[in-house]
Amino acid sequence: MDQEHIARDGDGAGRRRFLAIATGAATAAGLGAAAGCANGDGSADLRGGERAGGSAAPSGKPSGAGPGGFDVKAENARPGNADWPVTKAGPARAIEGFADRVSVLPGESFGLHVSTMAPRFTVSAYRMGWYGGARARLVWRSEALTGARQPEHTVDPGTRMVRTRWSRTTTVDTKGWPEGCYLLRLDAQGGEGQRFVPVTVRSASTAGRTVVVNAVATWQAYNRWGGYGSYDGPNGGYASRSLAVTFDRPYEYDDGAGLFLVYEAPLVALAERLGIPLAYATTTDVAREKRLLEGAAAVLSLGHDEYWSPEQRAHLTAARDAGTNIAILGANCCFRRIRLEPSDLGPDRTVVCYKSSYDQDPGFKRGHPATVDFRSAPGADPESSLLGVIYDGYPVDAPYVVTHPGHWLFEGTGAKAGDRFEHLVGVEYDKVNTGFPTPRPIEILAHSPVVCEGRPSHQDTAYYTVPSGAGVFATGTMRWVEALDATGDGRSGSNHGLDARSGALTTRVTENLLRVFAAGPAGRTHPAQDNVKAVYGGS
């Protein structure tokens, strides 16, 4: 597919109906089923805004403690709460809400804006992690709060951005909350109704730690709460899409969790289980704070991280060039160029992306970069210069084919050349294409034949290193993080038919990756050996 074809296809609303295809049956219910092996800690006994306790942190400072003092191992040694998933969602508007801060530092407060048909409701804050398989720990629960139905949303006539202008319902104080990824569960009383509200308690420093980055701009682009998202409006047409979307509204998908549960939660659980020093941030934090990634051991872009600001990309590139490793654990990453603007509730709460209508963007007319695909004019800057791979198409469902089994990332997998892992390539994929800027040396570890809308191509998993010593790894498939939870023979259809073999492969490769990346610049101990010519027969 040529570059123009990719750009046009990428703008079509039909392409972005892929959420149903891409996520399949991998939902909170699937994650909750995996949580049954853990012990609860009596969360039902919490009342009136108490903070959950759990086991005391072990003495000493194990390897899970980063320089900033947060101890991942001690945190995950606490009892978890397997009852965190939404099990009684109730009617469409039974209860829903959003936070007026995408992320906060530990101890800072944020506002919750909640609309509900119930007279009263509670808020339960679950920190997402490993916790012996429970995947979450109850950190705080509110007292019963008065519920009220908030006003109907409006739609901006110029940008078709959905606005809520809801009043703040309550203020949440995060004193005592550990850094990490949180889902706040809203529980309506006097009738069924539950929804999530995601919040990140971010790290003030990332030095010496592996940074988990929540892809909140991408979550919001796919959010169609109120009938509009960045791909289409109520009539399903591209021309009716929002040109800007705001965090000042609930997430419609996955009971309010956005894209977190499918594309990020399995990786968070794995990384916390390993006990490596971790830090937490969102894409908006990385964009805003130039020095946030200074000294970080590694940065993790998770399963679907498509929408990037130029600032975010510049800060990731600078980190790489200073020796920070980067892992791209999805596909179609760093594809859309966005601009962050304030909303009524604060800075960086509006995601602007005009795409093919960039010339109508008032910001572009004022001199800001065009909010088009990074590879497109004006100001074309293909994502491959950072990722090593480049987005090649959608939709596909194909086997993942190992071609370089002797690579250190495949150590312990037992994989052999030509081994196939059904359904692991999808629904979007990337490849190495030296027709675009491509860092060298770069190694291709898996080279999987695909057919995309009748066009034969290949998916590539790749690893490259740079003079700073940093290593950059890209899975080249959007299903990598989802596959971490794959079990059984795949016949149930959950997780797109991914089976335990795929789960074991992706888990072991990811463990190898995280351990090496957490130890420092991977290129110094594991330099890439270029094999593009051997794989593609070119230069």
Secondary structure as GFF3:
##gff-version 3
##sequence-region A 1 539
A	DSSP	alpha_helix	3	11	.	.	.	ID=ss1
A	DSSP	three_ten_helix	15	17	.	.	.	ID=ss2
A	DSSP	alpha_helix	18	23	.	.	.	ID=ss3
A	DSSP	alpha_helix	28	34	.	.	.	ID=ss4
A	DSSP	three_ten_helix	35	37	.	.	.	ID=ss5
A	DSSP	three_ten_helix	43	45	.	.	.	ID=ss6
A	DSSP	alpha_helix	72	76	.	.	.	ID=ss7
A	DSSP	beta_strand	95	99	.	.	.	ID=ss8
A	DSSP	beta_strand	103	104	.	.	.	ID=ss9
A	DSSP	beta_strand	109	116	.	.	.	ID=ss10
A	DSSP	beta_strand	120	128	.	.	.	ID=ss11
A	DSSP	three_ten_helix	131	133	.	.	.	ID=ss12
A	DSSP	beta_strand	136	141	.	.	.	ID=ss13
A	DSSP	beta_strand	145	146	.	.	.	ID=ss14
A	DSSP	beta_strand	154	155	.	.	.	ID=ss15
A	DSSP	beta_strand	162	163	.	.	.	ID=ss16
A	DSSP	beta_strand	170	173	.	.	.	ID=ss17
A	DSSP	beta_strand	180	189	.	.	.	ID=ss18
A	DSSP	beta_strand	194	201	.	.	.	ID=ss19
A	DSSP	beta_strand	210	214	.	.	.	ID=ss20
A	DSSP	alpha_helix	216	221	.	.	.	ID=ss21
A	DSSP	three_ten_helix	225	227	.	.	.	ID=ss22
A	DSSP	three_ten_helix	238	240	.	.	.	ID=ss23
A	DSSP	beta_strand	244	246	.	.	.	ID=ss24
A	DSSP	three_ten_helix	253	256	.	.	.	ID=ss25
A	DSSP	alpha_helix	260	263	.	.	.	ID=ss26
A	DSSP	alpha_helix	265	274	.	.	.	ID=ss27
A	DSSP	beta_strand	278	282	.	.	.	ID=ss28
A	DSSP	alpha_helix	283	288	.	.	.	ID=ss29
A	DSSP	beta_strand	298	301	.	.	.	ID=ss30
A	DSSP	beta_strand	307	308	.	.	.	ID=ss31
A	DSSP	alpha_helix	310	321	.	.	.	ID=ss32
A	DSSP	beta_strand	325	328	.	.	.	ID=ss33
A	DSSP	beta_strand	336	337	.	.	.	ID=ss34
A	DSSP	beta_strand	339	343	.	.	.	ID=ss35
A	DSSP	beta_strand	346	352	.	.	.	ID=ss36
A	DSSP	three_ten_helix	355	360	.	.	.	ID=ss37
A	DSSP	alpha_helix	362	365	.	.	.	ID=ss38
A	DSSP	alpha_helix	384	387	.	.	.	ID=ss39
A	DSSP	beta_strand	390	401	.	.	.	ID=ss40
A	DSSP	three_ten_helix	408	410	.	.	.	ID=ss41
A	DSSP	beta_strand	420	431	.	.	.	ID=ss42
A	DSSP	beta_strand	442	452	.	.	.	ID=ss43
A	DSSP	beta_strand	455	465	.	.	.	ID=ss44
A	DSSP	beta_strand	471	474	.	.	.	ID=ss45
A	DSSP	alpha_helix	480	483	.	.	.	ID=ss46
A	DSSP	three_ten_helix	494	497	.	.	.	ID=ss47
A	DSSP	alpha_helix	500	518	.	.	.	ID=ss48
A	DSSP	alpha_helix	522	525	.	.	.	ID=ss49
A	DSSP	alpha_helix	532	536	.	.	.	ID=ss50
###
